[in-house]
Amino acid sequence: MGIKIVLLIVFFAVMVGVGIYSRRHATSVDGFVLGGRSVGPWFTAFAYGTSYFSAVVFVGYAGQFGWKYGIASTWIGVGNAVIGSLLAWVVLGRRTKVMTQHLGSRTMPDFFGERYDSKALKIMASVIVFIFLIPYTASVYNGLSRLFEMAFHIPYTWCVVAMALFTAVYVILGGYMATAINDFIQGIIMLVGIVVVIAAVLSGQGGFMNAIAEMAQIPSDVAVTAGQPGAFTSFFGPDPANLLGVVILTSLGTWGLPQMIGKFYAIKDEKSINTGTVISTVFAIVVSGGCYFLGGFARLFDSPAIYNEATGDIVYDSIIPYMLSALPDILIGIVVVLVLSASMSTLSSLVLTSSSTLTLDLLKDNVIKNMSEKKQIITMQLLIVFFIVVSVVIALDPPTFIAQLMGISWGALAGAFLAPFLYGLYWKGVTKAGVWAGFIAGIGITVSNMFIGYIESSINAGAVAMVAGLIVVPVVSFITPRMKRETVDEIFTCYDEKVTITKKRSLQ
């Protein structure tokens, strides 16, 4: 217990210290929200990766999908690396940086307002962010607190409150730069920690080959595997169709999440984008691939401890904590700091995104006139406290499993924003009506499915919402009045600006 407590004290001290150090970067709105748009490749790549992966992945998704799909759940990590990181940087990174800087937009709702010349779109987007980032935040608290209960036997409530306080302190003090520096530190902990944990867990099962052999001998449940022998060690697992839905939601979803896209707003230059692409992809392979690979061995840990005593149903969020409970104290300490790192970096990104969006896109000029820079920063700091309090209240009485909470949040946000944002960067023909249709399709599918349940899984509903948006936006744009050609042409001039570079960057 002493080792674990010392590790935590050092961790929290470093986080607060970084917040104090970063105060000088948080004196302007651009500095507080985007770090002055001058963040280098390592900080940006790690900020992207640590915002991507949290306790939701390590505790909730790895346990649930590892149990359902076996070793094939590793494909989710591969999809996260290739689609959610590599392609996201290649397709969105440079264009997002160039166009948002040209438009002077600081948030995703601000981008919609400027790109489509619509204040109503900006306000609606900020409301969507406000509503649907909160359940995601609550799911992060939920996952981390379950791990704390296992390691320290501390009541769930105290875990949630302590984590919220420390997150609030360093985000309020240092803004985006504090989160970026802390994300870098936390990312290194995550990379080392996941490798050590996988090695320790597999060692406890007699090594990798023995663990695979035992997984292959697990009796086939006809309802789950359709009688397929060795289903949980097969290439695509027992349920490839639903596995694909998870890959789409968790990978393509990052393309429409404001807390992820915001990282591209702040990046420094061309070299930073190229370097950041490689770093971010490698980070995702190790962390996400490692988490799902570890979760793939979940069925080797079948025990009464992971079932609800009253109903007999499996509690997916308890699987990973139970898998780790037999590790030595020093390794459990590493695991706690690993998941704490992942979760606090995600939380800081979420609350900063929520507060900046609500302040800059909804309150400023609409509710509060003539907001000075200082007043905007103070408002964002107060809203950070507000968002954290609301998410804590939800986390203390979570309505469902972690994966479902995140599925609802990601499905609504990415379903509404992915298509209008992606097409807006590349295609002049997107119309305001097309964007509204995208918003309605994404939110409509996700919310209606919560009440009606015509799509069995909220994860698959989120994937359907994203794909629907990609179809609806261009279809509606083709049949509705286009924006003024002069306005759109002026926006796209940012890509035609001439720059001078060395031949090592380009042969032309």
C-alpha positions in Angstrom: 0.0 0.0 0.0 2.9 2.3 0.8 4.4 1.9 -2.7 1.0 2.7 -4.4 0.5 5.8 -2.2 4.0 7.1 -2.9 3.5 6.7 -6.7 0.2 8.5 -6.5 1.6 11.4 -4.5 4.4 11.9 -6.9 2.0 11.7 -9.9 -0.4 14.3 -8.5 2.5 16.6 -7.4 3.9 16.6 -10.9 0.5 17.3 -12.5 -0.1 20.3 -10.2 3.5 21.5 -10.7 3.0 21.5 -14.5 -0.2 23.5 -14.0 1.6 26.2 -12.0 4.5 26.2 -14.6 2.0 26.7 -17.5 0.2 29.7 -16.0 2.2 32.1 -18.2 0.8 30.5 -21.3 -2.8 31.0 -20.1 -3.0 34.8 -20.1 -4.9 35.1 -23.4 -7.9 33.2 -24.9 -5.7 31.7 -27.7 -3.1 30.7 -25.1 -5.7 29.2 -22.7 -7.6 27.3 -25.4 -4.9 26.4 -28.0 -1.6 27.1 -26.4 -1.0 30.0 -28.8 -1.3 27.7 -31.8 2.4 26.8 -31.4 2.5 23.3 -29.9 5.2 21.0 -31.2 4.8 17.5 -32.7 5.6 15.4 -29.6 3.2 17.3 -27.3 0.5 17.3 -29.9 0.8 13.6 -30.8 0.8 12.6 -27.2 -2.1 15.0 -26.4 -4.1 13.3 -29.3 -3.3 9.8 -28.1 -3.9 10.4 -24.4 -7.2 12.2 -25.1 -8.2 9.2 -27.3 -7.5 6.4 -24.8 -8.6 6.5 -21.2 -10.1 4.2 -18.5 -13.0 3.8 -20.9 -10.8 1.8 -23.2 -8.6 0.1 -20.6 -11.3 -0.9 -18.1 -14.6 -0.7 -20.0 -14.0 -1.5 -23.7 -11.0 -3.9 -23.3 -12.9 -6.0 -20.8 -16.2 -6.1 -22.6 -15.0 -6.6 -26.1 -12.2 -8.9 -25.0 -14.8 -11.1 -23.4 -17.1 -11.0 -26.4 -14.6 -11.4 -29.3 -11.5 -13.0 -27.7 -8.1 -12.3 -29.2 -9.9 -10.8 -32.3 -10.6 -7.7 -30.2 -7.0 -6.7 -31.0 -8.5 -5.6 -34.4 -10.1 -2.7 -32.6 -6.7 -1.5 -31.5 -5.4 -1.9 -35.1 -8.4 0.1 -36.4 -7.7 2.8 -33.8 -4.1 3.1 -35.0 -4.7 3.0 -38.7 -8.1 4.8 -39.1 -8.3 6.8 -35.8 -4.7 8.0 -35.8 -2.8 7.6 -39.0 -5.6 8.4 -41.5 -7.0 11.1 -39.2 -3.7 13.0 -39.2 -3.2 12.5 -43.0 -6.7 13.4 -44.1 -7.6 16.1 -41.5 -4.4 17.4 -39.8 -2.9 19.9 -42.4 -6.2 21.1 -43.8 -7.7 21.6 -40.3 -4.7 23.7 -39.2 -4.7 25.8 -42.4 -8.5 26.5 -42.7 -9.2 27.1 -39.0 -6.3 29.5 -38.7 -7.5 31.3 -41.9 -11.0 31.5 -40.4 -9.8 32.4 -36.9 -11.9 29.7 -35.4 -10.8 28.2 -32.0 -13.4 25.5 -31.6 -15.4 23.1 -33.8 -18.7 25.0 -33.4 -16.8 28.2 -34.3 -15.5 26.4 -37.4 -19.1 25.5 -38.4 -20.2 29.1 -37.8 -17.4 30.6 -39.9 -17.2 28.0 -42.7 -20.9 28.0 -43.3 -21.6 31.6 -42.4 -24.2 30.6 -39.9 -24.5 31.8 -36.3 -27.4 29.3 -35.8 -25.1 26.3 -36.8 -22.5 27.6 -34.4 -24.9 27.8 -31.5 -26.5 24.4 -32.2 -23.1 22.7 -32.4 -22.1 24.2 -29.1 -25.3 22.9 -27.5 -24.6 19.4 -28.9 -21.0 19.5 -27.5 -22.3 20.7 -24.1 -24.9 17.9 -23.8 -23.0 14.9 -25.2 -19.5 15.4 -23.7 -20.9 15.1 -20.2 -21.8 11.3 -20.4 -18.4 10.6 -21.8 -16.7 12.5 -18.9 -18.8 10.5 -16.5 -17.8 7.2 -18.1 -14.1 8.1 -17.6 -14.6 8.7 -13.9 -16.6 5.4 -13.6 -13.9 3.3 -15.2 -11.0 4.7 -13.2 -12.8 4.6 -9.9 -13.5 0.8 -10.3 -9.7 0.3 -10.6 -9.1 2.4 -7.5 -11.5 0.3 -5.5 -9.6 -2.8 -6.5 -6.2 -1.4 -5.7 -6.9 0.7 -2.6 -10.3 -0.4 -1.3 -11.2 3.3 -1.2 -14.9 4.0 -1.6 -16.0 4.8 -5.2 -17.2 8.3 -4.2 -13.9 9.4 -2.8 -12.1 8.2 -5.9 -14.3 10.3 -8.2 -14.1 13.5 -6.1 -10.3 13.4 -5.6 -9.7 12.8 -9.3 -12.1 15.7 -10.2 -10.3 18.1 -7.9 -6.8 17.4 -9.3 -8.0 17.6 -12.9 -9.7 21.0 -12.2 -6.6 22.4 -10.5 -4.1 21.9 -13.3 -6.5 22.7 -16.2 -7.7 25.9 -14.6 -4.1 27.0 -13.8 -2.5 26.3 -17.1 -5.2 25.7 -19.8 -4.2 23.8 -23.0 -0.5 24.0 -22.4 -0.7 22.4 -19.0 -2.8 19.6 -20.5 -0.3 19.2 -23.4 2.7 18.9 -21.1 0.9 16.6 -18.7 -0.4 14.5 -21.6 3.3 14.0 -22.7 4.3 12.8 -19.2 1.2 10.7 -18.9 1.7 9.2 -22.4 5.1 7.9 -21.5 3.7 6.3 -18.4 1.0 4.7 -20.5 3.5 3.3 -23.1 5.7 1.7 -20.4 2.9 0.6 -18.2 0.8 -1.3 -20.8 3.9 -3.3 -21.9 4.8 -4.2 -18.3 1.2 -5.2 -17.5 0.7 -7.4 -20.6 4.0 -9.2 -19.8 3.0 -9.7 -16.2 -0.6 -11.0 -16.9 0.6 -13.5 -19.6 3.4 -14.6 -17.4 0.8 -15.5 -14.7 -0.9 -17.7 -17.3 2.2 -19.7 -18.2 3.3 -17.5 -21.0 1.7 -16.4 -24.3 1.6 -19.8 -26.0 0.0 -21.5 -23.0 -2.6 -18.7 -22.6 -3.5 -19.1 -26.3 -3.8 -22.9 -25.9 -6.1 -22.5 -22.9 -8.2 -19.9 -24.7 -8.6 -22.4 -27.7 -10.0 -25.0 -25.4 -12.8 -22.9 -23.9 -16.1 -24.6 -24.6 -18.1 -23.0 -27.5 -21.3 -21.4 -26.3 -23.6 -22.0 -29.3 -25.5 -18.7 -28.6 -22.2 -16.7 -28.8 -20.0 -18.6 -31.2 -22.6 -20.6 -33.3 -20.7 -23.7 -32.4 -17.4 -22.5 -33.9 -14.5 -24.4 -32.2 -11.7 -22.2 -30.9 -13.8 -19.1 -31.7 -12.1 -16.9 -29.1 -8.7 -17.4 -30.7 -9.8 -17.2 -34.3 -8.8 -14.5 -36.7 -12.1 -12.5 -36.7 -13.6 -13.9 -33.5 -17.1 -15.3 -33.0 -19.0 -12.2 -34.2 -17.2 -10.3 -37.0 -20.2 -8.1 -37.9 -20.5 -6.5 -34.4 -16.7 -6.4 -34.1 -16.7 -4.2 -37.3 -19.2 -1.9 -35.7 -16.9 -1.4 -32.7 -14.0 -0.7 -35.0 -15.9 1.9 -36.9 -17.2 3.8 -33.9 -13.9 3.8 -32.0 -11.7 4.6 -35.0 -13.7 6.7 -37.4 -15.4 8.5 -34.5 -12.3 10.5 -33.7 -12.7 12.3 -37.0 -15.8 14.1 -35.6 -14.9 14.6 -31.9 -14.2 18.2 -31.0 -11.7 17.3 -28.2 -9.7 15.3 -30.8 -9.9 17.7 -33.8 -8.9 20.6 -31.5 -5.4 19.2 -31.3 -4.9 20.0 -35.0 -5.9 23.7 -34.4 -3.0 24.1 -32.0 -0.2 22.4 -34.0 2.8 24.4 -34.9 3.9 23.7 -38.5 4.3 21.3 -41.4 7.1 19.3 -39.8 5.1 19.0 -36.6 2.2 17.4 -38.6 4.5 14.8 -40.3 6.3 13.9 -37.1 3.1 13.9 -35.1 1.5 11.5 -37.6 4.1 8.9 -37.0 4.3 9.3 -33.2 0.5 9.3 -32.8 0.2 6.1 -34.9 2.9 4.2 -32.9 1.3 5.4 -29.7 -2.1 4.0 -30.7 -0.6 0.7 -31.8 1.1 0.2 -28.4 -1.6 1.6 -26.1 -4.9 0.7 -27.8 -3.6 -2.5 -29.4 -2.1 -3.5 -26.1 -5.3 -2.8 -24.1 -7.5 -4.9 -26.5 -4.9 -7.6 -26.8 -4.8 -7.9 -23.0 -8.6 -7.9 -22.8 -8.7 -10.7 -25.4 -7.6 -13.1 -22.6 -10.5 -12.2 -20.4 -12.2 -15.6 -20.5 -9.2 -17.1 -18.8 -10.3 -15.2 -15.7 -13.9 -16.4 -15.5 -14.8 -16.1 -11.8 -17.8 -15.3 -9.6 -16.1 -12.0 -8.8 -17.0 -10.6 -12.2 -20.7 -11.4 -12.0 -23.6 -9.5 -10.4 -24.6 -11.5 -7.3 -28.3 -10.5 -7.6 -28.9 -11.0 -11.3 -26.1 -13.4 -12.3 -25.2 -11.1 -15.2 -21.6 -10.5 -16.0 -20.2 -7.0 -15.0 -18.0 -6.2 -17.9 -16.4 -3.2 -16.1 -15.1 -5.6 -13.4 -13.2 -7.9 -15.7 -9.9 -6.0 -16.2 -9.6 -5.0 -12.5 -10.1 -8.6 -11.6 -7.5 -9.7 -14.1 -5.0 -7.3 -12.5 -5.9 -8.0 -8.8 -3.4 -10.8 -8.4 -0.4 -8.8 -9.6 2.3 -7.8 -7.2 1.8 -4.4 -5.4 4.4 -2.6 -7.4 2.7 -3.6 -10.7 -0.7 -2.7 -9.4 0.7 0.7 -8.5 2.0 1.0 -12.1 -1.4 0.0 -13.4 -3.2 2.6 -11.3 -0.9 5.4 -12.4 -1.2 4.1 -16.0 -5.0 4.3 -16.0 -4.9 7.5 -14.0 -2.7 9.0 -16.6 -4.9 8.0 -19.4 -8.1 9.1 -17.7 -6.9 12.5 -16.4 -5.5 13.5 -19.8 -8.9 12.6 -21.4 -10.8 14.4 -18.7 -8.7 17.6 -19.0 -9.3 17.6 -22.8 -13.0 17.1 -22.3 -13.6 19.8 -19.8 -11.4 22.3 -21.6 -13.3 21.6 -24.9 -16.7 21.9 -23.2 -15.9 25.1 -21.3 -14.2 26.8 -24.3 -17.1 25.9 -26.6 -19.8 27.1 -24.3 -17.9 30.4 -23.5 -16.7 31.3 -27.0 -19.6 29.9 -29.1 -22.7 30.3 -26.9 -22.2 32.9 -24.2 -19.9 35.4 -25.9 -21.9 38.0 -27.9 -25.1 36.0 -27.5 -25.8 36.0 -23.8 -22.9 38.2 -22.6 -22.0 41.2 -24.7 -18.5 42.8 -25.0 -16.6 40.0 -23.1 -13.0 41.0 -22.6 -10.2 38.5 -22.9 -9.9 38.3 -19.1 -13.6 37.8 -18.7 -13.6 35.0 -21.3 -10.8 33.2 -19.5 -12.5 33.5 -16.1 -15.8 32.3 -17.6 -14.0 29.2 -19.0 -12.4 28.5 -15.7 -15.7 28.7 -13.9 -17.3 26.4 -16.5 -14.5 23.9 -16.0 -15.6 23.6 -12.4 -19.3 23.4 -13.5 -18.6 20.6 -16.0 -16.6 18.6 -13.6 -19.3 18.9 -10.9 -22.0 17.8 -13.3 -20.0 14.8 -14.6 -19.2 13.8 -11.0 -22.9 13.8 -10.1 -23.6 11.5 -13.1 -20.6 9.3 -12.3 -21.8 8.7 -8.8 -24.9 7.1 -10.1 -24.0 5.9 -13.6 -27.0 4.7 -15.6 -25.3 1.9 -17.6 -22.0 0.2 -18.4 -19.0 2.3 -19.4 -19.1 1.2 -23.0 -22.7 2.2 -23.4 -22.1 5.7 -21.9 -19.2 6.3 -24.3 -21.1 4.8 -27.3 -24.0 7.3 -26.8 -21.6 10.2 -26.5 -19.3 9.3 -29.4 -22.2 8.3 -31.6 -24.0 11.6 -31.2 -21.0 13.8 -31.5 -19.2 12.0 -34.3 -22.5 11.2 -36.0 -23.5 14.9 -36.1 -20.0 16.5 -36.8 -17.9 14.1 -38.8 -19.5 14.6 -42.2 -20.0 18.4 -42.1 -16.5 18.9 -40.8 -14.7 16.5 -43.3 -16.7 17.7 -46.3 -16.3 21.3 -45.2 -12.5 21.0 -45.4 -12.5 19.5 -48.9 -15.6 20.3 -50.8 -17.0 23.8 -51.7 -20.5 22.3 -52.4 -21.6 21.7 -48.9 -24.7 23.7 -48.0 -26.1 24.9 -44.7 -29.1 22.6 -45.2 -26.7 19.7 -45.7 -25.0 20.5 -42.4 -28.3 20.7 -40.6 -29.3 17.4 -42.1 -26.0 15.9 -40.8 -26.7 17.2 -37.3 -30.3 15.9 -37.3 -29.2 12.5 -38.7 -26.4 12.0 -36.1 -28.3 13.1 -33.1 -31.6 11.6 -34.3 -30.3 8.1 -34.8 -28.4 8.1 -31.5 -31.1 9.6 -29.3 -34.0 7.7 -30.8 -32.2 4.4 -30.4 -31.7 5.2 -26.7 -35.5 5.1 -26.3 -36.7 2.8 -29.0 -33.7 0.4 -29.2 -34.2 -0.6 -32.9 -30.4 -1.1 -33.0 -29.4 -3.5 -30.3 -26.1 -2.0 -29.4 -25.4 1.7 -28.7 -22.0 1.1 -30.2 -23.5 -0.1 -33.5 -26.0 2.8 -33.4 -23.1 5.3 -33.2 -21.4 3.6 -36.2 -24.7 3.8 -38.2 -25.1 7.5 -37.2 -21.6 8.3 -38.6 -22.1 6.4 -41.9 -25.6 8.0 -42.3 -24.1 11.5 -41.9 -21.5 10.8 -44.7 -24.4 9.9 -47.0 -27.0 12.5 -45.9 -24.8 15.6 -46.1 -23.8 15.4 -49.8 -27.3 14.2 -50.9 -29.0 17.1 -49.2 -26.3 19.5 -50.4 -26.9 18.5 -54.0 -30.6 19.4 -53.9 -30.5 22.6 -51.7 -29.3 26.2 -52.5 -25.5 26.6 -52.4 -23.6 29.2 -50.5 -22.4 32.4 -52.3 -19.6 31.4 -54.6 -17.5 34.5 -53.6 -17.8 33.6 -49.9 -16.7 29.9 -50.4 -13.9 30.8 -52.8 -12.5 33.3 -50.3 -12.5 30.6 -47.6 -10.7 28.1 -49.8 -8.0 30.6 -50.9 -6.1 29.5 -47.7 -5.0 26.4 -49.5 -3.6 28.3 -52.5 -1.3 30.6 -50.5 2.3 30.2 -51.8 5.0 29.0 -49.4 8.7 28.4 -49.8 10.1 25.1 -48.6 13.4 23.2 -48.9 13.9 20.3 -51.4 14.1 17.8 -48.5 10.4 18.5 -47.9 9.4 18.6 -51.6 11.0 17.8 -55.0 9.0 20.4 -56.9 
